[in-house]
Amino acid sequence: MNTYKILSALLEYPEQELFDNLPAIKSLLDEMVDSDAAEVAEMKKFISWLERGDQTEIQADYVKTFDMAPEHSLHLTHHFFGDDNDKNRGPALIDLGELYKDYGVKQVTNELPDYLPLILEFVAMQDEEEARRFLSDASKVLTVLANNLSKANSPYAPLITIIKNRATPTCIAA
């Protein structure tokens, strides 16, 4: 499992399955010796927060954070185009869905194709350079989302910051 798949799992709605798999995810992080140590530390810190918390409260916090606050939406085109009624958002969603199909990805979720955990599942299938290049298209949105979550003191902010840092064009050139 690579970093993008782990981030995808951690950013999904926290079902019982996630809590059941936290020890396995921590074990995978321990094995990621070639990964950025700061990223691994942030993900472990987040997992510790999940382990210490009450599942129902964490689920309520997730809904409050991502579903009730538009500025924290994990649907990235919302940040590009705003309201769901924007006439440009539909074509962008269709284009993204078509891109997934071009890569042979079958969407097995009810989420829109711009849902960040779904995007992370997609980039997890790419090599690192291609993943970073793909994410760089959303670097401005990821920056805004990371900043919004940081201002709200959300425990999810460091996870988005990891993604944002991997999406910056300077990372691609390095």
C-alpha positions in Angstrom: 0.0 0.0 0.0 1.5 3.4 -0.9 1.1 6.8 0.7 -1.8 7.8 -1.6 -3.9 4.7 -0.7 -3.3 5.3 3.0 -4.3 8.9 2.7 -7.4 7.9 0.8 -8.4 5.5 3.5 -7.8 8.1 6.2 -9.8 10.7 4.4 -12.8 8.5 3.8 -15.8 8.6 6.2 -14.5 6.7 9.3 -16.5 3.5 9.1 -15.9 0.6 11.5 -13.6 -1.0 8.8 -11.2 1.9 9.1 -10.9 1.5 12.9 -10.5 -2.3 12.5 -7.6 -1.7 10.0 -5.7 0.9 12.0 -3.1 -1.6 13.3 -2.4 -2.8 9.8 -2.1 0.7 8.5 0.3 1.6 11.3 2.3 -1.5 10.4 2.4 -0.5 6.8 3.7 3.0 7.8 6.4 1.4 9.9 7.5 -0.5 6.7 7.7 2.6 4.6 11.4 3.3 5.1 11.8 5.1 1.8 9.0 7.5 2.5 9.2 11.0 3.9 9.6 10.7 7.6 7.6 13.8 8.4 4.7 12.5 6.3 4.8 9.2 8.0 4.9 10.9 11.4 1.8 13.1 10.6 -0.1 10.0 9.4 0.8 8.1 12.6 -0.2 11.1 14.7 -3.6 11.2 12.9 -4.1 7.4 13.5 -3.3 8.0 17.2 -6.0 10.6 17.3 -8.4 8.1 15.7 -7.4 5.4 18.2 -7.9 7.7 21.2 -11.3 9.0 20.1 -14.8 7.8 20.3 -15.9 6.4 16.9 -19.3 8.1 17.0 -17.7 11.5 17.9 -15.1 11.1 15.1 -17.9 10.3 12.6 -19.8 13.4 13.8 -16.7 15.5 13.5 -16.1 14.2 10.0 -19.6 15.1 8.9 -19.3 18.5 10.5 -16.0 19.1 8.9 -16.5 17.9 5.4 -20.2 17.8 4.8 -21.5 20.8 6.7 -18.7 23.3 5.8 -18.5 23.9 2.0 -15.0 25.5 2.4 -13.8 22.0 3.6 -15.4 20.0 0.9 -13.5 17.0 -0.4 -15.1 17.4 -3.8 -12.4 19.4 -5.4 -14.4 20.9 -8.3 -16.6 22.6 -5.7 -13.6 24.8 -4.9 -13.0 25.5 -8.6 -16.6 26.2 -9.6 -18.5 26.7 -6.4 -22.1 25.8 -6.2 -23.3 22.5 -7.6 -25.4 24.5 -10.1 -22.4 26.0 -11.9 -22.6 25.0 -15.5 -18.9 24.3 -15.8 -18.7 21.8 -12.9 -20.7 19.1 -14.8 -18.4 19.0 -17.8 -15.3 18.9 -15.4 -16.8 15.9 -13.6 -17.6 14.1 -16.8 -14.0 14.8 -18.1 -12.5 13.4 -14.9 -14.8 10.3 -15.0 -13.7 9.8 -18.6 -10.1 10.0 -17.6 -10.6 7.3 -15.1 -12.2 5.1 -17.8 -9.3 5.8 -20.1 -7.0 4.3 -17.4 -9.3 1.3 -17.0 -10.5 2.5 -13.6 -14.1 1.4 -12.7 -15.7 3.7 -10.2 -17.4 1.5 -7.6 -18.5 4.2 -5.3 -21.5 6.6 -5.4 -19.1 9.5 -5.0 -18.5 12.0 -7.7 -15.2 11.6 -9.6 -13.7 14.7 -7.9 -14.0 13.3 -4.4 -10.4 13.5 -3.0 -10.2 10.0 -1.6 -11.3 8.6 -5.0 -8.7 10.8 -6.7 -6.1 9.5 -4.3 -7.1 5.9 -5.2 -6.5 6.8 -8.9 -3.1 8.4 -8.4 -2.0 5.5 -6.2 -2.1 3.5 -9.5 0.3 5.9 -11.1 4.1 6.1 -10.7 5.1 8.9 -8.3 6.0 11.4 -11.0 2.8 11.0 -12.8 0.8 11.1 -9.6 2.5 14.4 -8.6 1.9 15.8 -12.0 -1.8 14.9 -11.9 -2.2 16.4 -8.4 -0.4 19.6 -9.4 -3.5 20.5 -11.4 -5.3 20.8 -8.1 -2.5 22.4 -6.1 -4.3 25.8 -5.6 -7.4 24.0 -4.4 -5.4 21.8 -2.1 -3.6 24.8 -0.7 -6.9 26.5 0.0 -8.4 23.4 1.5 -5.3 22.8 3.7 -5.4 26.4 4.9 -9.1 26.3 5.6 -8.7 23.1 7.7 -5.7 24.5 9.5 -7.7 27.6 10.5 -10.4 25.4 11.8 -7.8 23.4 13.8 -9.0 20.2 12.1 -7.0 17.0 12.7 -7.5 16.4 8.9 -5.4 19.4 8.0 -2.0 17.7 8.1 -3.3 15.0 5.7 -4.4 17.5 3.2 -1.0 19.3 3.7 0.8 16.1 2.7 -1.2 15.9 -0.5 -0.7 19.6 -1.2 3.0 19.4 -0.7 3.2 16.4 -3.2 1.1 18.5 -5.7 3.3 21.5 -5.8 5.1 22.1 -9.0 8.4 22.6 -7.1 8.2 19.0 -5.9 7.8 17.8 -9.5 10.9 19.7 -10.7 13.0 18.4 -7.8 
